[in-house]
Amino acid sequence: MKKILFVIGSLRTKSFNRQLADMAKEMIGNRAEVSELDYRDLPLLNQDIEQPEPSAVARIRKAVDEADALWIFTPEYNFSYPGHLKNLLDWLSRPVKPMDYATPTCINGKQVAISGAGGKAATANCRAKLTELLTFIKADVLAGQTGIAVPAEAWATDVLILDDEQKAQLRKQVEAMVG
């Protein structure tokens, strides 16, 4: 059974992207094993602490290595991706063997899907920049992203409700991921 590791780009408990991930997980059902990466304790990338690797980095690399695919659900912060998500991807792009840049990293060749819920642009800018970054670090970015423009009323209630078109978009991405 395919193992999919969800990465939520928002640390907020009631984030729209966490809700979107929950909807995707429900659509996946029992067709794949889904887990969520907890990276709140990940230190900022700093070569002074890179080796030996911090325990949080070892745990995260192991989770990514054991997954068949990653699915990133992220908001857009100031026309780009959140800093903590960038920090995670920076750690994943570093060589597992100290200073051995000829060996693959744990994200090298890993399938990665991207979705985002946010403002009017439906995280388009974030998703484009994230695609560029993931391609640069040699991840296999899947085509067919989901971008959700959060309706105005949701910002007051903290509840994300997808319309039929948005559900179909997410369902199509789910089928591509589990297919």
C-alpha positions as CSV (number, residue, x, y, z in Angstrom):
1,M,0.0,0.0,0.0
2,K,1.3,3.4,-0.9
3,K,2.6,5.6,2.0
4,I,1.7,9.3,1.7
5,L,3.2,11.8,4.1
6,F,1.2,15.0,4.5
7,V,3.1,18.2,5.2
8,I,1.0,21.0,6.4
9,G,2.5,24.4,5.7
10,S,0.5,26.2,8.4
11,L,1.2,25.6,12.1
12,R,-2.2,26.9,13.1
13,T,-4.5,24.3,14.6
14,K,-7.6,25.3,12.7
15,S,-5.7,26.2,9.5
16,F,-7.6,25.9,6.2
17,N,-4.7,23.8,4.8
18,R,-5.1,21.3,7.6
19,Q,-8.8,21.1,6.8
20,L,-8.0,20.7,3.1
21,A,-5.6,17.9,4.1
22,D,-8.3,16.2,6.2
23,M,-10.6,16.3,3.2
24,A,-8.0,14.8,0.9
25,K,-7.4,12.1,3.6
26,E,-11.1,11.3,3.7
27,M,-11.2,11.0,-0.2
28,I,-8.2,8.7,-0.1
29,G,-9.9,6.4,2.4
30,N,-8.2,3.1,2.7
31,R,-6.5,3.2,-0.7
32,A,-3.2,4.5,0.9
33,E,-1.6,4.9,4.2
34,V,-1.6,8.5,5.2
35,S,0.4,10.2,8.0
36,E,1.2,13.7,8.9
37,L,4.8,15.0,9.4
38,D,5.2,16.9,12.6
39,Y,8.1,19.3,12.1
40,R,7.4,22.0,14.7
41,D,10.6,21.1,16.6
42,L,12.9,21.4,13.6
43,P,15.7,23.8,14.3
44,L,16.6,26.5,11.8
45,L,19.1,25.2,9.2
46,N,22.6,26.0,10.5
47,Q,25.8,24.3,9.2
48,D,27.2,24.5,12.8
49,I,24.6,22.0,14.0
50,E,24.2,20.0,10.8
51,Q,26.5,17.1,11.8
52,P,25.9,15.2,13.8
53,E,22.3,15.7,12.7
54,P,19.9,16.9,15.4
55,S,17.4,14.3,16.5
56,A,14.5,16.2,14.9
57,V,16.2,16.1,11.6
58,A,17.0,12.4,11.8
59,R,13.3,11.7,12.7
60,I,12.0,13.8,9.8
61,R,14.5,12.4,7.2
62,K,13.4,8.9,8.3
63,A,9.7,9.7,7.9
64,V,10.4,11.2,4.4
65,D,12.6,8.3,3.4
66,E,9.9,5.8,4.4
67,A,7.1,7.6,2.5
68,D,6.4,6.8,-1.1
69,A,5.2,10.4,-1.7
70,L,4.7,13.7,0.0
71,W,1.7,15.9,-0.2
72,I,2.2,19.6,0.8
73,F,-0.8,21.6,1.8
74,T,0.3,25.2,2.3
75,P,-1.0,28.8,2.6
76,E,0.7,31.7,0.8
77,Y,2.6,34.1,2.9
78,N,3.6,37.4,1.3
79,F,3.5,36.0,-2.3
80,S,5.5,32.9,-1.3
81,Y,5.6,29.8,1.0
82,P,6.0,30.0,4.8
83,G,9.5,30.3,6.2
84,H,9.1,27.1,8.4
85,L,8.2,25.1,5.3
86,K,11.3,26.5,3.5
87,N,13.4,25.5,6.5
88,L,12.0,21.9,6.3
89,L,12.8,21.7,2.6
90,D,16.3,23.1,3.1
91,W,17.0,20.4,5.7
92,L,15.6,17.7,3.3
93,S,17.8,19.0,0.5
94,R,21.0,18.5,2.6
95,P,23.2,15.4,2.0
96,V,22.5,12.6,4.5
97,K,26.1,11.6,4.4
98,P,28.1,14.6,5.8
99,M,29.4,16.8,3.0
100,D,28.8,14.1,0.3
101,Y,27.0,16.1,-2.3
102,A,27.3,13.2,-4.9
103,T,24.8,11.1,-3.0
104,P,21.0,11.6,-3.2
105,T,19.1,13.4,-0.5
106,C,16.1,11.9,1.2
107,I,13.8,14.1,-1.0
108,N,15.7,13.4,-4.3
109,G,13.3,11.7,-6.7
110,K,10.4,11.7,-4.1
111,Q,6.9,12.3,-5.6
112,V,5.5,15.5,-4.2
113,A,2.0,16.9,-4.7
114,I,1.1,20.5,-3.9
115,S,-2.2,22.0,-2.7
116,G,-3.0,25.3,-1.1
117,A,-5.9,27.2,0.4
118,G,-5.6,30.9,0.8
119,G,-6.7,34.3,-0.5
120,K,-8.0,35.4,-3.8
121,A,-5.0,34.0,-5.7
122,A,-5.7,30.5,-4.4
123,T,-2.0,30.2,-3.4
124,A,-0.9,30.4,-7.1
125,N,2.2,32.4,-6.3
126,C,3.2,30.1,-3.5
127,R,2.6,27.0,-5.5
128,A,4.6,28.3,-8.4
129,K,7.6,29.1,-6.2
130,L,7.3,25.9,-4.3
131,T,7.3,24.0,-7.6
132,E,10.5,25.8,-8.6
133,L,12.2,25.0,-5.3
134,L,11.1,21.4,-5.2
135,T,12.3,20.9,-8.8
136,F,15.6,22.5,-7.9
137,I,16.2,20.1,-5.0
138,K,15.3,17.2,-7.4
139,A,11.9,16.2,-6.1
140,D,9.4,14.7,-8.6
141,V,6.7,17.4,-8.5
142,L,3.4,15.9,-9.7
143,A,1.3,17.9,-12.2
144,G,-2.2,18.9,-11.4
145,Q,-2.2,21.1,-8.3
146,T,-5.2,22.2,-6.2
147,G,-5.6,25.9,-5.4
148,I,-8.5,27.0,-3.2
149,A,-9.5,30.6,-2.8
150,V,-11.0,30.7,0.7
151,P,-14.4,32.3,0.7
152,A,-14.7,35.5,2.8
153,E,-17.1,34.0,5.3
154,A,-14.6,31.2,6.1
155,W,-12.1,33.8,7.5
156,A,-14.7,34.6,10.2
157,T,-15.7,31.1,11.1
158,D,-12.4,29.2,10.5
159,V,-14.3,26.6,8.6
160,L,-13.4,25.7,5.1
161,I,-16.2,24.5,2.9
162,L,-15.4,23.5,-0.7
163,D,-17.8,24.0,-3.6
164,D,-18.5,21.2,-6.1
165,E,-15.8,22.5,-8.5
166,Q,-13.2,22.6,-5.7
167,K,-14.1,19.2,-4.5
168,A,-13.7,17.8,-8.0
169,Q,-10.3,19.5,-8.3
170,L,-9.1,17.9,-5.0
171,R,-10.7,14.5,-6.0
172,K,-8.7,14.6,-9.3
173,Q,-5.5,15.3,-7.4
174,V,-6.3,12.4,-5.0
175,E,-6.8,10.0,-7.9
176,A,-3.5,11.1,-9.4
177,M,-1.7,10.5,-6.1
178,V,-3.2,7.1,-5.3
179,G,-3.5,5.9,-8.9
